[in-house]
Amino acid sequence: MNYTTHNQEAIVTEGSSLRGEVTATYKELTNLFGVPTKGDANKVEAHWAVKFSDGTVATVYNWKNSKSYLGEQGENVKDITEWHVGGFGPSATILVQLTLELMREAKPKDKVEEAFSSAFDMMDSIRSQKGESYARLVEVAMLTIKRREMIEMLVDMISAATEMPEAIKGILLEADTAMSVKTISAACQASNIKFDSQSTADELMGWATRIIEAEVGGVETLVKGAKKK
């Protein structure tokens, strides 16, 4: 489907109005329509103007949901997935949606993206349900768990090579546990998220553990695929 965008020519959108909505990632829209303008940098932080070959004009933009309008309560514009479509008639939404679908059907599946789709989906779910701050906190918890596993592996290796006393091994692991607790606590304070019960803390670590398990599954899938070649 042929079209031009605001990055290629001036497109008259004055007088257009809301015609519908589409679900898409910021990356999908920039891949299709190029870098957006900043709109009014308040209610609208990303704005695309498109003119299709049949003369239909469409605009795609966020509306009152980004940080430029809501501050910390808003979304990072690159994380927004629900967009308004404006135009001069209903065909504006139809053509934008059709263009998106054609791109998705033509795009070859990335093996890495496919292998880790479960982990990506869980993180996307956390962002939509709990917000960006909570999602970042889950990422901190994941990194903390991974670091702990690496420390345990290194301590075991050193212990086997040097006959490290069990008492010293215990001290090192206790010290890492204390650092892990402080790391997550500092991240909670920075994100203004309070964990006032064991159940909420368990929920956070549960999310982190499940995503790591999904990542491990993704790695195993990629390794199996590589071995078959």
N, CA, C and O of each residue as an XYZ file, in Angstrom:
916
protein
N       0.848     -1.198      0.000
C       0.000      0.000      0.000
C       0.881      1.244      0.000
O       1.745      1.394      0.863
N       0.665      2.135     -0.962
C       1.506      3.318     -1.109
C       0.992      4.477     -0.261
O      -0.213      4.691     -0.126
N       1.933      5.206      0.300
C       1.573      6.382      1.093
C       2.811      7.255      1.261
O       3.937      6.800      1.062
N       2.591      8.495      1.626
C       3.674      9.400      1.999
C       3.404      9.893      3.411
O       2.269      9.838      3.884
N       4.432     10.370      4.078
C       4.269     10.834      5.456
C       4.752     12.273      5.599
O       5.267     12.875      4.657
N       4.570     12.795      6.787
C       5.001     14.161      7.085
C       6.510     14.320      6.924
O       7.004     15.435      6.758
N       7.243     13.205      6.975
C       8.693     13.271      6.782
C       9.080     13.454      5.320
O      10.232     13.759      5.011
N       8.111     13.266      4.414
C       8.386     13.364      2.977
C       7.770     14.599      2.337
O       8.331     15.167      1.400
N       6.630     15.007      2.838
C       5.972     16.199      2.288
C       5.035     16.793      3.331
O       4.674     16.129      4.303
N       4.651     18.026      3.126
C       3.702     18.674      4.030
C       2.314     18.096      3.771
O       1.838     18.092      2.636
N       1.671     17.611      4.822
C       0.340     17.006      4.707
C      -0.651     17.850      5.494
O      -0.456     18.100      6.683
N      -1.707     18.286      4.833
C      -2.709     19.125      5.475
C      -3.608     18.263      6.346
O      -4.310     17.387      5.842
N      -3.590     18.510      7.667
C      -4.431     17.759      8.602
C      -5.406     18.658      9.355
O      -6.213     18.175     10.149
N      -5.331     19.958      9.109
C      -6.221     20.893      9.798
C      -7.675     20.562      9.478
O      -8.043     20.397      8.315
N      -8.488     20.466     10.512
C      -9.894     20.138     10.327
C     -10.193     18.653     10.497
O     -11.356     18.248     10.512
N      -9.125     17.826     10.627
C      -9.347     16.402     10.839
C      -9.813     16.178     12.275
O      -9.625     17.036     13.138
N     -10.417     15.029     12.523
C     -10.923     14.730     13.859
C     -10.761     13.245     14.158
O     -10.426     12.453     13.276
N     -11.000     12.883     15.400
C     -10.837     11.496     15.829
C     -11.762     10.572     15.036
O     -12.962     10.821     14.915
N     -11.167      9.486     14.493
C     -11.938      8.532     13.695
C     -11.889      7.120     14.250
O     -12.679      6.261     13.858
N     -10.950      6.883     15.170
C     -10.851      5.548     15.735
C      -9.548      5.376     16.487
O      -8.841      6.347     16.760
N      -9.238      4.139     16.818
C      -8.015      3.828     17.538
C      -7.354      2.591     16.939
O      -8.012      1.764     16.308
N      -6.043      2.479     17.145
C      -5.314      1.272     16.736
C      -4.387      0.858     17.866
O      -3.946      1.684     18.665
N      -4.105     -0.420     17.915
C      -3.149     -0.957     18.877
C      -1.859     -1.273     18.127
O      -1.852     -2.072     17.191
N      -0.782     -0.645     18.544
C       0.517     -0.846     17.881
C       1.613     -0.369     18.809
O       1.373      0.449     19.697
N       2.804     -0.875     18.608
C       3.936     -0.394     19.384
C       4.513      0.857     18.723
O       4.302      1.105     17.536
N       5.233      1.625     19.506
C       5.902      2.812     18.978
C       6.871      2.408     17.870
O       7.005      3.102     16.862
N       7.543      1.275     18.071
C       8.512      0.805     17.080
C       7.824      0.467     15.760
O       8.342      0.788     14.690
N       6.656     -0.180     15.832
C       5.929     -0.509     14.606
C       5.575      0.757     13.838
O       5.735      0.815     12.619
N       5.096      1.765     14.548
C       4.677      2.999     13.891
C       5.864      3.755     13.289
O       5.754      4.330     12.206
N       7.002      3.752     13.999
C       8.170      4.441     13.430
C       8.734      3.660     12.246
O       9.257      4.255     11.303
N       8.633      2.339     12.288
C       9.082      1.541     11.139
C       8.246      1.842      9.906
O       8.755      1.858      8.785
N       6.954      2.081     10.123
C       6.048      2.359      9.005
C       6.111      3.808      8.544
O       6.254      4.091      7.354
N       6.001      4.718      9.500
C       5.767      6.123      9.156
C       6.928      7.057      9.519
O       6.820      8.271      9.346
N       8.026      6.506     10.014
C       9.178      7.329     10.326
C       9.087      7.989     11.693
O       8.209      7.673     12.496
N      10.002      8.902     11.940
C      10.060      9.598     13.233
C       8.855     10.531     13.355
O       8.578     11.291     12.427
N       8.137     10.491     14.472
C       6.964     11.359     14.622
C       7.361     12.788     14.983
O       8.480     13.041     15.428
N       6.440     13.703     14.787
C       6.615     15.038     15.338
C       6.165     14.990     16.796
O       5.581     13.997     17.231
N       6.430     16.042     17.544
C       6.106     16.045     18.969
C       4.716     16.599     19.272
O       4.380     16.835     20.433
N       3.909     16.806     18.234
C       2.570     17.340     18.480
C       2.649     18.656     19.214
O       3.433     19.532     18.848
N       1.828     18.804     20.264
C       1.902     20.029     21.064
C       2.818     19.833     22.269
O       2.938     20.723     23.111
N       3.478     18.644     22.356
C       4.398     18.317     23.458
C       3.722     18.412     24.812
O       4.381     18.624     25.829
N       2.411     18.254     24.825
C       1.664     18.261     26.072
C       0.639     17.131     26.042
O       0.889     16.039     26.552
N      -0.515     17.406     25.440
C      -1.518     16.356     25.305
C      -1.067     15.307     24.295
O      -1.382     14.124     24.423
N      -0.327     15.762     23.294
C       0.182     14.870     22.246
C       1.702     14.938     22.246
O       2.282     16.013     22.096
N       2.346     13.781     22.416
C       3.804     13.755     22.446
C       4.388     13.098     21.198
O       5.559     13.306     20.879
N       3.583     12.308     20.494
C       4.036     11.685     19.241
C       2.910     11.787     18.223
O       1.770     11.426     18.517
N       3.220     12.274     17.035
C       2.183     12.530     16.032
C       2.723     12.208     14.643
O       3.756     12.731     14.225
N       1.998     11.330     13.932
C       2.338     11.007     12.546
C       1.222     11.486     11.627
O       0.044     11.399     11.977
N       1.587     11.986     10.465
C       0.618     12.360      9.434
C       0.918     11.523      8.191
O       2.064     11.429      7.752
N      -0.128     10.919      7.636
C       0.046     10.000      6.508
C      -0.968     10.325      5.420
O      -2.134     10.593      5.709
N      -0.521     10.300      4.174
C      -1.424     10.482      3.037
C      -1.315      9.255      2.139
O      -0.254      8.982      1.579
N      -2.416      8.518      2.001
C      -2.425      7.302      1.192
C      -2.644      7.637     -0.280
O      -3.061      8.741     -0.631
N      -2.352      6.653     -1.129
C      -2.382      6.877     -2.577
C      -3.772      7.250     -3.090
O      -3.885      7.863     -4.152
N      -4.839      6.892     -2.357
C      -6.189      7.258     -2.792
C      -6.603      8.638     -2.302
O      -7.739      9.064     -2.506
N      -5.662      9.338     -1.646
C      -5.941     10.688     -1.154
C      -6.374     10.746      0.297
O      -6.480     11.838      0.857
N      -6.631      9.595      0.930
C      -7.036      9.566      2.334
C      -5.902     10.063      3.226
O      -4.759      9.623      3.106
N      -6.238     10.974      4.109
C      -5.274     11.505      5.069
C      -5.591     10.947      6.455
O      -6.749     10.925      6.872
N      -4.569     10.504      7.154
C      -4.748      9.973      8.508
C      -3.673     10.532      9.420
O      -2.549     10.794      8.990
N      -4.026     10.709     10.670
C      -3.049     11.068     11.689
C      -3.080      9.983     12.758
O      -4.135      9.427     13.065
N      -1.928      9.694     13.313
C      -1.828      8.731     14.409
C      -1.111      9.440     15.551
O      -0.044     10.022     15.355
N      -1.700      9.390     16.745
C      -1.130     10.168     17.841
C      -1.594      9.628     19.200
O      -2.647      9.000     19.311
N      -0.780      9.890     20.226
C      -1.229      9.573     21.585
C      -2.051     10.738     22.104
O      -1.977     11.843     21.568
N      -2.832     10.495     23.146
C      -3.710     11.564     23.633
C      -3.790     11.539     25.157
O      -4.395     10.639     25.738
N      -3.190     12.511     25.787
C      -3.283     12.728     27.232
C      -2.866     11.515     28.072
O      -3.410     11.302     29.155
N      -1.919     10.730     27.590
C      -1.530      9.553     28.372
C      -0.024      9.422     28.583
O       0.435      8.445     29.174
N       0.744     10.397     28.104
C       2.198     10.308     28.238
C       2.695     11.202     29.373
O       1.920     11.945     29.975
N       3.964     11.122     29.651
C       4.558     11.893     30.735
C       4.497     13.397     30.498
O       4.477     14.171     31.455
N       4.467     13.814     29.251
C       4.412     15.251     28.974
C       3.113     15.862     29.499
O       3.062     17.061     29.773
N       2.064     15.049     29.640
C       0.768     15.553     30.120
C       0.494     15.136     31.565
O      -0.024     15.926     32.354
N       0.846     13.883     31.913
C       0.510     13.350     33.238
C       1.691     13.307     34.203
O       1.525     12.922     35.360
N       2.866     13.693     33.751
C       4.037     13.612     34.619
C       4.395     12.163     34.905
O       4.350     11.317     34.012
N       4.750     11.881     36.153
C       5.175     10.526     36.520
C       4.059      9.507     36.394
O       4.328      8.309     36.305
N       2.813      9.957     36.385
C       1.682      9.046     36.231
C       1.493      8.604     34.777
O       0.760      7.653     34.503
N       2.143      9.285     33.867
C       1.981      8.968     32.453
C       2.944      7.894     31.982
O       3.843      7.481     32.714
N       2.743      7.452     30.759
C       3.597      6.425     30.170
C       4.741      7.067     29.395
O       4.610      8.180     28.886
N       5.850      6.365     29.311
C       6.884      6.768     28.364
C       6.298      6.616     26.967
O       5.683      5.594     26.661
N       6.479      7.604     26.132
C       5.820      7.582     24.828
C       6.205      6.341     24.027
O       5.404      5.843     23.235
N       7.423      5.837     24.226
C       7.862      4.664     23.473
C       7.256      3.367     23.998
O       7.417      2.312     23.385
N       6.550      3.441     25.145
C       5.882      2.252     25.699
C       4.380      2.249     25.411
O       3.692      1.278     25.727
N       3.875      3.316     24.822
C       2.437      3.407     24.536
C       2.053      2.419     23.437
O       2.784      2.251     22.462
N       0.907      1.770     23.601
C       0.437      0.815     22.591
C      -0.964      1.145     22.070
O      -1.410      0.545     21.092
N      -1.657      2.078     22.699
C      -2.988      2.479     22.233
C      -2.912      3.888     21.651
O      -2.517      4.829     22.338
N      -3.289      4.025     20.387
C      -3.133      5.299     19.673
C      -4.441      5.742     19.041
O      -5.240      4.922     18.588
N      -4.646      7.043     19.020
C      -5.790      7.621     18.315
C      -5.468      7.738     16.823
O      -4.320      7.947     16.432
N      -6.497      7.600     16.016
C      -6.366      7.826     14.576
C      -7.325      8.944     14.190
O      -8.524      8.870     14.458
N      -6.787      9.968     13.565
C      -7.615     11.072     13.111
C      -7.692     11.096     11.591
O      -6.906     10.434     10.913
N      -8.622     11.846     11.069
C      -8.754     11.959      9.620
C     -10.006     12.704      9.246
O     -10.623     13.372     10.075
N     -10.380     12.583      7.973
C     -11.567     13.280      7.478
C     -12.711     12.303      7.188
O     -13.775     12.710      6.722
N     -12.489     11.032      7.462
C     -13.513     10.024      7.232
C     -13.106      8.698      7.852
O     -11.960      8.551      8.276
N     -14.012      7.730      7.916
C     -13.728      6.441      8.552
C     -12.625      5.637      7.870
O     -12.029      4.761      8.496
N     -12.345      5.916      6.607
C     -11.318      5.160      5.895
C      -9.929      5.398      6.477
O      -9.017      4.605      6.241
N      -9.756      6.484      7.236
C      -8.451      6.772      7.832
C      -8.020      5.638      8.761
O      -6.899      5.139      8.663
N      -8.915      5.236      9.659
C      -8.600      4.161     10.599
C      -8.416      2.838      9.873
O      -7.510      2.068     10.192
N      -9.267      2.578      8.907
C      -9.208      1.313      8.161
C      -7.862      1.163      7.461
O      -7.251      0.096      7.511
N      -7.398      2.227      6.808
C      -6.144      2.149      6.059
C      -4.925      2.051      6.977
O      -3.963      1.353      6.657
N      -4.961      2.746      8.118
C      -3.855      2.636      9.072
C      -3.790      1.214      9.627
O      -2.713      0.624      9.714
N      -4.946      0.669     10.001
C      -4.986     -0.692     10.534
C      -4.533     -1.707      9.490
O      -3.789     -2.638      9.801
N      -4.981     -1.526      8.259
C      -4.596     -2.437      7.177
C      -3.094     -2.388      6.919
O      -2.466     -3.424      6.696
N      -2.520     -1.195      6.950
C      -1.079     -1.041      6.748
C      -0.294     -1.754      7.840
O       0.722     -2.394      7.570
N      -0.773     -1.638      9.071
C      -0.136     -2.329     10.184
C      -0.187     -3.845      9.993
O       0.811     -4.538     10.189
N      -1.362     -4.351      9.608
C      -1.529     -5.796      9.446
C      -0.656     -6.332      8.308
O      -0.075     -7.411      8.422
N      -0.568     -5.584      7.227
C       0.277     -6.014      6.113
C       1.741     -6.079      6.525
O       2.465     -6.989      6.121
N       2.174     -5.117      7.325
C       3.552     -5.122      7.800
C       3.801     -6.326      8.695
O       4.834     -6.986      8.580
N       2.864     -6.613      9.581
C       3.037     -7.729     10.515
C       3.069     -9.065      9.788
O       3.830     -9.960     10.158
N       2.253     -9.199      8.765
C       2.231    -10.453      8.011
C       3.508    -10.641      7.194
O       3.970    -11.766      7.000
N       4.071     -9.535      6.719
C       5.263     -9.611      5.870
C       6.540     -9.761      6.686
O       7.554    -10.231      6.170
N       6.501     -9.369      7.944
C       7.708     -9.383      8.773
C       8.099    -10.812      9.128
O       7.300    -11.536      9.722
N       9.318    -11.233      8.774
C       9.762    -12.580      9.156
C       9.944    -12.663     10.660
O      10.368    -11.697     11.295
N       9.625    -13.817     11.230
C       9.756    -13.988     12.666
C      11.218    -14.073     13.064
O      11.975    -14.878     12.522
N      11.599    -13.254     13.996
C      12.948    -13.287     14.528
C      13.061    -14.453     15.504
O      12.248    -14.578     16.421
N      14.065    -15.307     15.312
C      14.188    -16.503     16.145
C      14.374    -16.161     17.612
O      13.814    -16.829     18.481
N      15.154    -15.130     17.896
C      15.373    -14.734     19.288
C      14.076    -14.197     19.888
O      13.702    -14.550     21.006
N      13.394    -13.334     19.125
C      12.135    -12.762     19.615
C      11.106    -13.853     19.872
O      10.366    -13.810     20.855
N      11.071    -14.835     18.971
C      10.115    -15.929     19.122
C      10.454    -16.792     20.339
O       9.561    -17.196     21.084
N      11.749    -17.072     20.539
C      12.171    -17.912     21.659
C      11.879    -17.256     23.002
O      11.563    -17.936     23.978
N      11.985    -15.933     23.046
C      11.786    -15.228     24.303
C      10.418    -14.543     24.390
O      10.202    -13.689     25.250
N       9.503    -14.917     23.505
C       8.195    -14.266     23.462
C       7.434    -14.400     24.783
O       6.726    -13.476     25.187
N       7.575    -15.536     25.452
C       6.877    -15.740     26.724
C       7.360    -14.750     27.780
O       6.556    -14.173     28.512
N       8.684    -14.554     27.856
C       9.249    -13.597     28.809
C       8.829    -12.175     28.453
O       8.480    -11.388     29.333
N       8.863    -11.844     27.147
C       8.452    -10.507     26.716
C       6.980    -10.257     27.045
O       6.610     -9.173     27.497
N       6.147    -11.272     26.814
C       4.713    -11.129     27.067
C       4.439    -10.886     28.553
O       3.586    -10.074     28.909
N       5.168    -11.597     29.415
C       4.976    -11.398     30.852
C       5.362     -9.984     31.261
O       4.668     -9.350     32.056
N       6.479     -9.488     30.715
C       6.893     -8.135     31.062
C       5.901     -7.101     30.533
O       5.618     -6.110     31.206
N       5.377     -7.327     29.335
C       4.364     -6.422     28.788
C       3.111     -6.424     29.670
O       2.499     -5.380     29.896
N       2.740     -7.608     30.165
C       1.577     -7.725     31.043
C       1.796     -6.962     32.339
O       0.885     -6.302     32.837
N       3.001     -7.052     32.884
C       3.318     -6.321     34.115
C       3.211     -4.822     33.882
O       2.658     -4.097     34.710
N       3.742     -4.356     32.751
C       3.693     -2.922     32.454
C       2.252     -2.423     32.354
O       1.917     -1.357     32.871
N       1.400     -3.210     31.678
C       0.019     -2.779     31.483
C      -0.792     -2.849     32.774
O      -1.677     -2.022     32.993
N      -0.500     -3.826     33.628
C      -1.276     -4.015     34.852
C      -0.727     -3.233     36.038
O      -1.490     -2.692     36.838
N       0.600     -3.175     36.150
C       1.223     -2.600     37.341
C       1.910     -1.260     37.090
O       2.178     -0.511     38.029
N       2.194     -0.960     35.828
C       2.871      0.289     35.528
C       4.362      0.120     35.288
O       4.950     -0.909     35.622
N       4.958      1.145     34.706
C       6.371      1.095     34.329
C       7.291      0.985     35.538
O       8.289      0.266     35.483
N       6.978      1.685     36.635
C       7.841      1.645     37.820
C       7.934      0.232     38.384
O       9.014     -0.230     38.753
N       6.787     -0.454     38.447
C       6.787     -1.820     38.962
C       7.574     -2.733     38.022
O       8.310     -3.608     38.479
N       7.420     -2.533     36.710
C       8.148     -3.348     35.740
C       9.651     -3.176     35.907
O      10.402     -4.149     35.834
N      10.089     -1.950     36.129
C      11.516     -1.702     36.345
C      11.989     -2.392     37.629
O      13.114     -2.887     37.699
N      11.122     -2.419     38.632
C      11.457     -3.078     39.889
C      11.604     -4.587     39.684
O      12.478     -5.215     40.282
N      10.758     -5.158     38.850
C      10.880     -6.581     38.523
C      12.221     -6.840     37.835
O      12.874     -7.849     38.102
N      12.623     -5.936     36.958
C      13.916     -6.094     36.274
C      15.070     -6.068     37.272
O      16.030     -6.827     37.138
N      14.974     -5.186     38.281
C      16.007     -5.143     39.323
C      16.036     -6.468     40.082
O      17.107     -7.007     40.361
N      14.854     -6.989     40.413
C      14.780     -8.270     41.122
C      15.383     -9.390     40.275
O      16.082    -10.261     40.795
N      15.110     -9.364     38.969
C      15.680    -10.383     38.075
C      17.204    -10.312     38.060
O      17.877    -11.340     38.141
N      17.746     -9.104     37.957
C      19.204     -8.945     37.938
C      19.817     -9.392     39.265
O      20.911     -9.955     39.302
N      19.093     -9.133     40.347
C      19.584     -9.543     41.663
C      19.624    -11.060     41.779
O      20.584    -11.621     42.309
N      18.584    -11.727     41.283
C      18.551    -13.194     41.313
C      19.672    -13.769     40.454
O      20.343    -14.719     40.857
N      19.873    -13.193     39.274
C      20.925    -13.679     38.385
C      22.307    -13.487     39.009
O      23.178    -14.350     38.899
N      22.491    -12.349     39.660
C      23.780    -12.101     40.313
C      24.009    -13.112     41.422
O      25.122    -13.608     41.595
N      22.947    -13.423     42.181
C      23.057    -14.393     43.257
C      23.483    -15.763     42.727
O      24.345    -16.424     43.305
N      22.868    -16.174     41.626
C      23.220    -17.460     41.037
C      24.669    -17.473     40.568
O      25.360    -18.484     40.697
N      25.127    -16.347     40.023
C      26.511    -16.267     39.570
C      27.470    -16.312     40.751
O      28.506    -16.973     40.686
N      27.128    -15.605     41.838
C      27.969    -15.598     43.032
C      28.079    -17.000     43.613
O      29.166    -17.435     43.991
N      26.951    -17.708     43.686
C      26.962    -19.067     44.218
C      27.859    -19.977     43.369
O      28.599    -20.806     43.898
N      27.778    -19.806     42.047
C      28.601    -20.620     41.157
C      30.087    -20.320     41.368
O      30.906    -21.237     41.428
N      30.433    -19.032     41.481
C      31.826    -18.652     41.678
C      32.358    -19.137     43.023
O      33.490    -19.611     43.119
N      31.529    -19.014     44.062
C      31.956    -19.469     45.391
C      32.201    -20.973     45.380
O      33.171    -21.453     45.967
N      31.318    -21.719     44.711
C      31.500    -23.171     44.618
C      32.788    -23.520     43.871
O      33.512    -24.438     44.259
N      33.066    -22.779     42.798
C      34.282    -23.037     42.021
C      35.528    -22.749     42.851
O      36.479    -23.531     42.852
N      35.514    -21.612     43.562
C      36.677    -21.247     44.395
C      36.835    -22.243     45.539
O      37.946    -22.640     45.888
N      35.693    -22.641     46.118
C      35.720    -23.598     47.223
C      36.339    -24.918     46.796
O      37.132    -25.513     47.526
N      35.960    -25.377     45.583
C      36.484    -26.646     45.087
C      37.968    -26.554     44.760
O      38.703    -27.529     44.915
N      38.408    -25.389     44.309
C      39.809    -25.228     43.896
C      40.742    -24.946     45.065
O      41.929    -25.263     44.996
N      40.225    -24.355     46.136
C      41.092    -23.924     47.245
C      40.750    -24.571     48.569
O      41.384    -24.284     49.585
N      39.748    -25.448     48.569
C      39.285    -26.062     49.814
C      38.880    -24.994     50.830
O      39.261    -25.035     52.000
N      38.088    -24.031     50.332
C      37.604    -22.964     51.189
C      36.755    -23.532     52.325
O      35.884    -24.366     52.076
N      36.985    -23.102     53.555
C      36.175    -23.578     54.681
C      34.699    -23.224     54.487
O      34.379    -22.170     53.937
N      33.816    -24.090     54.933
C      32.383    -23.863     54.791
C      31.954    -22.577     55.494
O      31.030    -21.896     55.047
N      32.622    -22.252     56.586
C      32.264    -21.041     57.337
C      32.481    -19.793     56.491
O      31.657    -18.879     56.492
N      33.609    -19.763     55.765
C      33.906    -18.619     54.898
C      32.895    -18.554     53.758
O      32.415    -17.479     53.399
N      32.581    -19.709     53.200
C      31.583    -19.775     52.133
C      30.252    -19.206     52.619
O      29.595    -18.446     51.907
N      29.863    -19.578     53.834
C      28.607    -19.082     54.394
C      28.621    -17.579     54.586
O      27.623    -16.907     54.329
N      29.757    -17.046     55.039
C      29.875    -15.601     55.254
C      29.716    -14.841     53.937
O      29.032    -13.819     53.877
N      30.355    -15.352     52.889
C      30.266    -14.695     51.576
C      28.829    -14.678     51.059
O      28.365    -13.662     50.541
N      28.132    -15.793     51.200
C      26.750    -15.866     50.721
C      25.817    -15.005     51.566
O      24.873    -14.415     51.040
N      26.071    -14.929     52.862
C      25.273    -14.063     53.728
C      25.476    -12.599     53.356
O      24.532    -11.808     53.360
N      26.711    -12.252     53.036
C      27.002    -10.870     52.635
C      26.282    -10.529     51.331
O      25.758     -9.426     51.175
N      26.258    -11.478     50.399
C      25.560    -11.246     49.135
C      24.059    -11.126     49.367
O      23.395    -10.317     48.720
N      23.522    -11.921     50.280
C      22.094    -11.824     50.605
C      21.759    -10.437     51.142
O      20.753     -9.841     50.756
N      22.609     -9.926     52.034
C      22.387     -8.595     52.598
C      22.431     -7.527     51.513
O      21.620     -6.601     51.517
N      23.384     -7.655     50.575
C      23.472     -6.691     49.471
C      22.251     -6.781     48.561
O      21.777     -5.765     48.053
N      21.746     -7.989     48.356
C      20.570     -8.174     47.499
C      19.358     -7.480     48.108
O      18.604     -6.798     47.413
N      19.181     -7.663     49.422
C      18.058     -7.026     50.113
C      18.154     -5.509     50.013
O      17.155     -4.835     49.759
N      19.360     -4.971     50.214
C      19.554     -3.517     50.145
C      19.316     -2.993     48.726
O      18.768     -1.906     48.541
N      19.731     -3.775     47.732
C      19.536     -3.366     46.338
C      18.057     -3.230     46.009
O      17.633     -2.220     45.448
N      17.267     -4.247     46.359
C      15.837     -4.218     46.072
C      15.141     -3.148     46.895
O      14.232     -2.478     46.406
N      15.572     -2.983     48.165
C      14.982     -1.952     49.019
C      15.229     -0.555     48.449
O      14.331      0.287     48.437
N      16.461     -0.317     47.976
C      16.787      0.990     47.391
C      15.980      1.225     46.124
O      15.534      2.344     45.868
N      15.788      0.170     45.324
C      14.990      0.300     44.098
C      13.540      0.617     44.435
O      12.903      1.408     43.740
N      13.015      0.010     45.489
C      11.637      0.292     45.920
C      11.489      1.753     46.328
O      10.521      2.418     45.959
N      12.458      2.241     47.093
C      12.406      3.634     47.538
C      12.494      4.585     46.355
O      11.797      5.599     46.311
N      13.362      4.253     45.386
C      13.533      5.117     44.220
C      12.269      5.175     43.368
O      11.979      6.195     42.744
N      11.516      4.070     43.347
C      10.300      4.022     42.526
C       9.050      4.384     43.321
O       7.941      4.377     42.787
N       9.239      4.705     44.616
C       8.114      5.057     45.496
C       7.080      3.939     45.619
O       5.889      4.196     45.795
N       7.551      2.699     45.523
C       6.685      1.547     45.702
C       6.973      0.936     47.063
O       8.121      0.618     47.374
N       5.931      0.769     47.878
C       6.107      0.220     49.221
C       5.664     -1.237     49.264
O       4.587     -1.587     48.780
N       6.501     -2.070     49.846
C       6.153     -3.468     50.046
C       5.993     -3.678     51.554
O       6.953     -3.941     52.279
N       4.732     -3.548     51.994
C       4.454     -3.568     53.431
C       4.024     -4.933     53.945
O       3.575     -5.045     55.086
N       4.151     -5.972     53.129
C       3.805     -7.313     53.586
C       4.655     -8.339     52.848
O       5.200     -8.063     51.780
N       4.755     -9.512     53.430
C       5.535    -10.575     52.812
C       4.914    -11.018     51.497
O       5.623    -11.394     50.563
N       3.587    -10.974     51.426
C       2.902    -11.428     50.209
C       3.231    -10.551     49.016
O       3.398    -11.060     47.908
N       3.330     -9.233     49.218
C       3.660     -8.342     48.099
C       5.113     -8.534     47.664
O       5.430     -8.453     46.478
N       5.991     -8.790     48.640
C       7.388     -9.061     48.293
C       7.504    -10.386     47.540
O       8.258    -10.500     46.574
N       6.742    -11.389     47.999
C       6.756    -12.689     47.324
C       6.228    -12.568     45.894
O       6.711    -13.242     44.985
N       5.228    -11.699     45.707
C       4.675    -11.490     44.366
C       5.742    -10.936     43.428
O       5.879    -11.392     42.293
N       6.498     -9.948     43.910
C       7.564     -9.353     43.107
C       8.599    -10.403     42.710
O       8.954    -10.525     41.538
N       9.076    -11.155     43.693
C      10.102    -12.160     43.407
C       9.536    -13.290     42.551
O      10.257    -13.908     41.769
N       8.230    -13.555     42.707
C       7.592    -14.574     41.881
C       7.591    -14.194     40.414
O       7.882    -15.019     39.548
N       7.261    -12.930     40.137
C       7.306    -12.441     38.756
C       8.716    -12.581     38.187
O       8.907    -13.073     37.075
N       9.704    -12.136     38.979
C      11.088    -12.175     38.515
C      11.525    -13.613     38.228
O      12.181    -13.881     37.222
N      11.158    -14.530     39.118
C      11.549    -15.933     38.946
C      10.915    -16.545     37.703
O      11.578    -17.264     36.956
N       9.627    -16.259     37.481
C       8.934    -16.833     36.323
C       9.508    -16.311     35.005
O       9.631    -17.059     34.035
N       9.856    -15.027     34.979
C      10.418    -14.468     33.750
C      11.800    -15.059     33.478
O      12.141    -15.353     32.332
N      12.588    -15.229     34.527
C      13.904    -15.847     34.355
C      13.753    -17.269     33.840
O      14.503    -17.689     32.958
N      12.797    -18.016     34.377
C      12.548    -19.375     33.902
C      12.173    -19.374     32.417
O      12.593    -20.247     31.657
N      11.367    -18.367     32.015
C      10.994    -18.256     30.603
C      12.207    -17.923     29.748
O      12.332    -18.418     28.628
N      13.103    -17.088     30.268
C      14.325    -16.763     29.539
C      15.207    -17.996     29.379
O      15.778    -18.220     28.312
N      15.317    -18.794     30.440
C      16.108    -20.024     30.365
C      15.519    -20.962     29.311
O      16.246    -21.597     28.546
N      14.180    -21.036     29.288
C      13.524    -21.848     28.263
C      13.826    -21.350     26.868
O      13.997    -22.143     25.942
N      13.894    -20.032     26.714
C      14.218    -19.444     25.420
C      15.635    -19.792     24.979
O      15.878    -20.103     23.813
N      16.568    -19.735     25.932
C      17.955    -20.097     25.626
C      18.039    -21.555     25.201
O      18.736    -21.889     24.242
N      17.327    -22.425     25.915
C      17.339    -23.855     25.575
C      16.783    -24.090     24.177
O      17.284    -24.933     23.433
N      15.732    -23.331     23.823
C      15.154    -23.453     22.488
C      16.153    -23.049     21.409
O      16.273    -23.721     20.385
N      16.873    -21.943     21.642
C      17.864    -21.479     20.671
C      19.018    -22.469     20.535
O      19.505    -22.714     19.431
N      19.458    -23.042     21.674
C      20.568    -24.006     21.634
C      20.154    -25.252     20.870
O      20.930    -25.765     20.064
N      18.936    -25.752     21.107
C      18.456    -26.928     20.405
C      18.372    -26.672     18.901
O      18.712    -27.529     18.086
N      17.902    -25.446     18.552
C      17.806    -25.089     17.148
C      19.175    -25.040     16.483
O      19.337    -25.457     15.336
N      20.172    -24.519     17.229
C      21.534    -24.416     16.691
C      22.146    -25.806     16.486
O      22.885    -26.024     15.526
N      21.837    -26.743     17.388
C      22.405    -28.084     17.296
C      21.860    -28.856     16.085
O      22.524    -29.742     15.548
N      20.638    -28.499     15.670
C      20.024    -29.202     14.553
C      20.644    -28.816     13.213
O      20.511    -29.539     12.226
N      21.320    -27.672     13.189
C      21.899    -27.191     11.923
C      23.159    -27.977     11.570
O      23.783    -27.715     10.542
